[in-house]
Amino acid sequence: AGIGYVRIRRFGERTGPELDLALKDLRKKGLSKGIVLDLRDNPGGLLRSGVDVADRFLSENKLIVYSMGRENAAPRKDYYAAGDAGDEKFPLVVLLNSGSASASEIVAGALKDHKRPLLIGEKTYGKGSVQQLIPMRATQNQTQLRLTIAKYYLPGGECIHEKGIQPD
């Protein structure tokens, strides 16, 4: 009935291009009234993929997310949308639950801060930390330490870590 449904299960290297194909297919089938973006039980994945997905639904130069830690270790880094005004013309609903974490929360939070979607479901998990993998020389780099070096912040300045995102 003119409403498209897209489910993203994880944020990997090909999530952005796969979303483009799905949206193109939906347009061929008559997408005209809006999109339901399902991020339920999506544990996240690559930050870049989350930024790419949010970018598909925001116009150019809108802040998607920023990370910030200690100035000498992880200074502030901003991620902006490169989309165009056409990316904000159709209605959008995002489905969330307590299994939606990390990159899922970045997408939902960025879109919410820009008053783009209606968020439906449950409060999200609340994983807004940036980790760096450090190979351990003592084990010939076969063991790695995952060290939290920064946190993610939504465009409005809110840190989602341990708070999550409340649906509408």
C-alpha positions as CSV (number, residue, x, y, z in Angstrom):
1,A,0.0,0.0,0.0
2,G,2.9,2.4,-0.7
3,I,4.7,1.8,2.6
4,G,8.1,0.2,2.4
5,Y,9.6,-2.1,5.1
6,V,13.3,-2.5,5.6
7,R,14.9,-4.5,8.3
8,I,18.6,-4.1,9.2
9,R,20.0,-6.9,11.3
10,R,23.5,-5.7,11.7
11,F,25.8,-2.8,10.5
12,G,28.5,-4.3,8.3
13,E,30.7,-3.1,5.5
14,R,27.9,-3.5,2.9
15,T,24.9,-2.2,4.9
16,G,24.8,1.2,3.1
17,P,24.9,-0.2,-0.4
18,E,22.5,-3.0,0.5
19,L,20.1,-0.3,1.8
20,D,20.4,1.6,-1.4
21,L,19.4,-1.5,-3.4
22,A,16.4,-2.1,-1.1
23,L,15.2,1.5,-1.4
24,K,15.6,1.3,-5.1
25,D,13.5,-1.9,-5.3
26,L,10.9,-0.3,-3.0
27,R,10.6,2.7,-5.3
28,K,10.1,0.4,-8.3
29,K,7.3,-1.2,-6.4
30,G,5.5,2.1,-5.8
31,L,7.0,3.4,-2.5
32,S,5.2,6.7,-2.0
33,K,3.8,6.9,1.5
34,G,6.8,6.2,3.7
35,I,9.2,3.7,5.2
36,V,9.3,1.5,8.3
37,L,13.0,0.9,9.3
38,D,13.2,-2.0,11.6
39,L,16.2,-1.9,13.9
40,R,14.9,-4.3,16.6
41,D,17.4,-6.8,17.9
42,N,20.2,-5.2,15.9
43,P,23.3,-5.2,18.1
44,G,25.1,-2.6,16.0
45,G,28.4,-3.1,14.2
46,L,30.5,-0.6,12.3
47,L,30.1,3.1,13.1
48,R,30.7,4.0,9.5
49,S,27.7,1.8,8.4
50,G,25.5,3.4,11.0
51,V,26.5,6.9,9.7
52,D,25.8,5.7,6.1
53,V,22.3,4.5,7.0
54,A,21.4,7.7,8.9
55,D,22.8,9.7,5.9
56,R,20.2,8.1,3.6
57,F,17.5,9.8,5.6
58,L,19.0,13.2,6.3
59,S,19.8,16.2,4.2
60,E,23.3,17.5,3.7
61,N,25.5,18.9,6.5
62,K,23.3,17.6,9.3
63,L,25.3,16.3,12.2
64,I,24.7,12.5,12.7
65,V,26.9,11.7,15.7
66,Y,30.2,12.7,17.3
67,S,32.6,10.8,19.4
68,M,34.7,12.4,22.2
69,G,37.2,11.1,24.7
70,R,40.3,12.5,26.3
71,E,41.7,15.2,24.2
72,N,45.1,13.6,23.7
73,A,43.7,10.1,23.1
74,A,40.4,10.6,21.3
75,P,39.6,14.2,20.5
76,R,36.1,15.1,19.2
77,K,35.3,13.7,15.8
78,D,32.1,14.8,14.0
79,Y,30.2,12.7,11.3
80,Y,27.9,14.7,9.0
81,A,25.3,13.7,6.4
82,A,26.1,14.1,2.7
83,G,22.5,13.5,1.5
84,D,20.2,16.0,-0.2
85,A,16.9,17.6,0.6
86,G,15.1,14.7,-1.2
87,D,16.2,12.4,1.5
88,E,13.8,14.0,4.0
89,K,10.6,14.1,1.9
90,F,8.9,10.8,2.9
91,P,7.6,9.8,6.3
92,L,9.8,7.5,8.4
93,V,9.0,5.2,11.3
94,V,11.9,3.4,13.2
95,L,11.2,0.2,15.2
96,L,13.4,-0.3,18.3
97,N,13.7,-2.6,21.3
98,S,16.1,-3.4,24.1
99,G,18.2,-5.4,21.6
100,S,18.8,-2.3,19.5
101,A,22.3,-1.1,20.4
102,S,25.4,0.8,19.3
103,A,25.1,1.8,15.6
104,S,21.3,1.1,15.8
105,E,21.1,3.8,18.5
106,I,23.3,6.2,16.5
107,V,20.9,5.9,13.6
108,A,17.7,6.2,15.7
109,G,19.2,9.0,17.9
110,A,20.4,11.1,15.0
111,L,17.1,10.8,13.1
112,K,15.2,11.6,16.3
113,D,17.3,14.7,17.1
114,H,16.6,16.0,13.6
115,K,12.9,15.3,14.1
116,R,12.8,12.9,11.2
117,P,11.1,9.7,12.3
118,L,8.5,8.4,14.7
119,L,10.3,5.9,17.1
120,I,8.1,3.0,18.1
121,G,8.9,0.1,20.5
122,E,11.0,-0.1,23.6
123,K,13.9,1.8,25.1
124,T,17.2,0.8,23.5
125,Y,20.2,-1.0,25.1
126,G,22.4,2.0,25.7
127,K,25.8,1.2,24.2
128,G,27.4,4.4,23.3
129,S,31.1,3.7,23.8
130,V,34.0,3.8,21.3
131,Q,36.5,1.0,21.6
132,Q,39.9,0.5,20.2
133,L,41.5,-2.9,19.7
134,I,45.1,-3.1,20.9
135,P,47.1,-6.2,19.9
136,M,49.1,-7.7,22.8
137,R,52.8,-8.2,21.9
138,A,53.2,-10.7,24.7
139,T,51.0,-13.2,22.8
140,Q,52.5,-12.5,19.4
141,N,49.4,-10.3,18.6
142,Q,47.1,-13.2,18.9
143,T,45.3,-11.6,21.8
144,Q,43.7,-8.2,21.8
145,L,42.6,-5.8,24.4
146,R,39.4,-3.9,23.7
147,L,39.8,-0.5,25.4
148,T,37.1,2.1,25.7
149,I,38.6,5.4,24.5
150,A,35.5,7.6,23.9
151,K,31.7,7.9,23.9
152,Y,29.2,8.6,21.2
153,Y,27.1,11.8,21.4
154,L,23.9,12.5,19.5
155,P,23.5,15.8,17.6
156,G,21.8,17.4,20.6
157,G,24.8,16.6,22.8
158,E,23.2,13.6,24.7
159,C,25.4,10.6,25.4
160,I,23.4,7.4,24.9
161,H,25.8,5.2,26.9
162,E,23.9,3.4,29.7
163,K,20.8,5.5,29.0
164,G,19.5,4.3,25.7
165,I,17.0,6.0,23.5
166,Q,13.4,6.3,24.6
167,P,10.8,5.7,21.7
168,D,8.0,8.2,21.1
